[in-house]
Amino acid sequence: MADLPHNLCFHAIDGSVISSLHHLAESLEWMSDDTYYYHVNEHKNDFANWVEHVHSNAALASDIRRRDSRLGAAVAVYRHLLGCK
């Protein structure tokens, strides 16, 4: 899976740049809780929005929104990448 052009990448509050779904899964594993909860709260989920609108994957975005932690979100992305249901 190819990396996205810089202008379509996810730019996290900590300065990291996420360029693919695989990179998103890895980043979710290791990012700080402060970074994660800056982008995810009761009003928004920036990671899910990016997946839905940039990657055109509403099903994965919905799965990410249902998860209640960054590791849960990482599992959702990894399951998608592995083709698990």
Backbone as CSV, one residue per row, in Angstrom:
resi,resn,N_x,N_y,N_z,CA_x,CA_y,CA_z,C_x,C_y,C_z
1,MET,0.847,-1.175,0.000,0.000,0.000,0.000,0.895,1.241,0.000
2,ALA,0.699,2.084,-0.960,1.566,3.251,-1.140,1.231,4.342,-0.129
3,ASP,2.246,5.113,0.202,2.045,6.259,1.078,1.315,7.352,0.312
4,LEU,0.564,8.145,1.035,-0.185,9.249,0.440,0.715,10.450,0.197
5,PRO,0.299,11.341,-0.725,1.004,12.619,-0.860,0.914,13.381,0.470
6,HIS,1.901,14.201,0.748,2.000,14.901,2.031,0.722,15.661,2.386
7,ASN,0.090,16.275,1.416,-1.098,17.085,1.704,-2.304,16.252,2.119
8,LEU,-2.271,14.940,1.885,-3.372,14.071,2.297,-3.044,13.262,3.548
9,CYS,-1.826,13.389,4.034,-1.410,12.659,5.231,-2.114,13.220,6.465
10,PHE,-2.175,12.395,7.493,-2.708,12.836,8.780,-1.581,13.503,9.553
11,HIS,-1.819,14.730,9.981,-0.819,15.490,10.733,-1.269,15.564,12.190
12,ALA,-0.611,14.803,13.038,-0.982,14.738,14.450,-0.458,15.952,15.211
13,ILE,-1.067,16.220,16.338,-0.710,17.378,17.162,0.732,17.306,17.656
14,ASP,1.286,16.103,17.769,2.673,15.963,18.245,3.699,16.146,17.137
15,GLY,3.228,16.468,15.930,4.125,16.704,14.806,4.353,15.499,13.922
16,SER,3.868,14.341,14.332,4.048,13.155,13.490,3.115,13.227,12.285
17,VAL,3.557,12.608,11.207,2.805,12.592,9.957,2.529,11.133,9.610
18,ILE,1.258,10.810,9.415,0.830,9.439,9.134,0.431,9.369,7.673
19,SER,1.078,8.463,6.938,0.940,8.465,5.480,0.226,7.248,4.905
20,SER,-0.178,6.301,5.740,-0.859,5.102,5.239,-1.630,4.456,6.383
21,LEU,-2.497,3.510,6.046,-3.230,2.799,7.087,-2.289,1.973,7.955
22,HIS,-1.287,1.360,7.352,-0.319,0.594,8.135,0.409,1.510,9.119
23,HIS,0.798,2.668,8.648,1.468,3.638,9.526,0.514,4.119,10.617
24,LEU,-0.771,4.252,10.298,-1.761,4.636,11.309,-1.814,3.593,12.416
25,ALA,-1.896,2.322,12.044,-1.957,1.259,13.052,-0.726,1.292,13.948
26,GLU,0.443,1.407,13.345,1.682,1.479,14.132,1.693,2.711,15.036
27,SER,1.272,3.830,14.495,1.274,5.079,15.263,0.321,5.009,16.449
28,LEU,-0.843,4.401,16.246,-1.799,4.264,17.337,-1.227,3.424,18.475
29,GLU,-0.408,2.454,18.134,0.218,1.623,19.168,1.138,2.433,20.070
30,TRP,1.865,3.360,19.490,2.972,4.003,20.203,2.749,5.453,20.590
31,MET,1.729,6.106,20.048,1.543,7.522,20.381,1.135,7.676,21.848
32,SER,1.376,8.840,22.373,0.991,9.105,23.763,-0.530,9.207,23.868
33,ASP,-1.030,8.938,25.058,-2.459,9.108,25.286,-2.867,10.561,25.078
34,ASP,-1.996,11.502,25.436,-2.306,12.920,25.226,-2.551,13.217,23.752
35,THR,-1.699,12.678,22.892,-1.880,12.887,21.455,-3.171,12.233,20.989
36,TYR,-3.389,10.992,21.390,-4.599,10.274,20.969,-5.853,11.042,21.383
37,TYR,-5.919,11.428,22.655,-7.137,12.072,23.138,-7.281,13.523,22.684
38,TYR,-6.248,14.109,22.135,-6.408,15.395,21.463,-7.259,15.195,20.206
39,HIS,-7.035,14.085,19.525,-7.717,13.812,18.257,-9.012,13.022,18.417
40,VAL,-9.215,12.425,19.580,-10.405,11.596,19.810,-11.037,11.999,21.137
41,ASN,-12.301,12.396,21.068,-13.056,12.689,22.287,-14.534,12.465,21.993
42,GLU,-15.391,12.870,22.899,-16.825,12.612,22.712,-17.411,13.381,21.533
43,HIS,-16.694,14.366,21.010,-17.202,15.192,19.917,-16.596,14.875,18.559
44,LYS,-15.471,14.164,18.542,-14.791,13.941,17.262,-13.894,12.711,17.337
45,ASN,-13.573,12.200,16.162,-12.541,11.170,16.029,-11.815,11.483,14.725
46,ASP,-10.735,12.234,14.843,-10.002,12.684,13.663,-9.429,11.520,12.860
47,PHE,-9.026,10.445,13.536,-8.460,9.293,12.822,-9.538,8.629,11.965
48,ALA,-10.704,8.421,12.544,-11.807,7.819,11.792,-12.227,8.721,10.633
49,ASN,-12.277,10.027,10.870,-12.641,10.955,9.794,-11.638,10.881,8.647
50,TRP,-10.353,10.792,8.976,-9.304,10.685,7.952,-9.474,9.400,7.158
51,VAL,-9.716,8.299,7.851,-9.911,7.011,7.170,-11.132,7.080,6.257
52,GLU,-12.205,7.677,6.744,-13.436,7.753,5.958,-13.292,8.653,4.739
53,HIS,-12.704,9.821,4.916,-12.692,10.808,3.839,-11.479,10.726,2.925
54,VAL,-10.329,10.369,3.447,-9.128,10.285,2.609,-8.986,8.891,2.003
55,HIS,-9.282,7.874,2.796,-9.151,6.494,2.311,-10.472,5.941,1.787
56,SER,-11.538,6.715,1.867,-12.868,6.316,1.385,-13.289,4.961,1.947
57,ASN,-13.113,4.796,3.260,-13.438,3.524,3.887,-14.338,3.776,5.098
58,ALA,-15.632,3.862,4.822,-16.599,4.150,5.881,-16.708,3.004,6.878
59,ALA,-16.569,1.768,6.417,-16.690,0.614,7.318,-15.569,0.613,8.355
60,LEU,-14.339,0.817,7.912,-13.222,0.863,8.855,-13.363,2.071,9.778
61,ALA,-13.760,3.198,9.245,-13.948,4.392,10.073,-14.970,4.125,11.175
62,SER,-16.054,3.463,10.830,-17.075,3.122,11.818,-16.514,2.196,12.892
63,ASP,-15.711,1.228,12.481,-15.090,0.308,13.437,-14.153,1.065,14.378
64,ILE,-13.378,1.988,13.841,-12.476,2.790,14.675,-13.279,3.614,15.678
65,ARG,-14.391,4.188,15.239,-15.219,5.008,16.137,-15.796,4.186,17.291
66,ARG,-16.041,2.916,17.059,-16.601,2.052,18.109,-15.577,1.680,19.179
67,ARG,-14.314,1.831,18.888,-13.256,1.442,19.831,-13.088,2.517,20.897
68,ASP,-12.766,2.092,22.114,-12.678,3.056,23.212,-11.252,3.326,23.675
69,SER,-10.277,2.929,22.853,-8.879,3.196,23.206,-8.036,3.247,21.939
70,ARG,-6.849,3.789,22.054,-5.953,3.849,20.894,-5.518,2.453,20.484
71,LEU,-5.309,1.547,21.458,-4.924,0.179,21.104,-6.078,-0.560,20.438
72,GLY,-7.290,-0.293,20.888,-8.457,-0.872,20.230,-8.580,-0.378,18.797
73,ALA,-8.324,0.900,18.593,-8.350,1.457,17.237,-7.252,0.834,16.385
74,ALA,-6.075,0.629,16.971,-4.975,-0.015,16.236,-5.373,-1.419,15.813
75,VAL,-6.017,-2.166,16.707,-6.474,-3.522,16.378,-7.456,-3.477,15.211
76,ALA,-8.367,-2.510,15.216,-9.333,-2.388,14.121,-8.620,-2.187,12.789
77,VAL,-7.611,-1.342,12.775,-6.881,-1.078,11.529,-6.093,-2.312,11.108
78,TYR,-5.403,-2.951,12.048,-4.654,-4.167,11.708,-5.582,-5.255,11.177
79,ARG,-6.739,-5.431,11.811,-7.697,-6.448,11.338,-8.126,-6.144,9.904
80,HIS,-8.355,-4.885,9.620,-8.714,-4.493,8.252,-7.579,-4.832,7.280
81,LEU,-6.359,-4.492,7.660,-5.213,-4.735,6.777,-4.991,-6.222,6.532
82,LEU,-5.324,-7.043,7.527,-5.160,-8.496,7.395,-6.365,-9.171,6.748
83,GLY,-7.420,-8.388,6.521,-8.612,-8.940,5.889,-9.519,-9.691,6.840
84,CYS,-9.383,-9.440,8.134,-10.224,-10.091,9.141,-11.556,-9.363,9.241
85,LYS,-12.583,-10.109,9.620,-13.896,-9.484,9.795,-14.210,-9.328,11.249
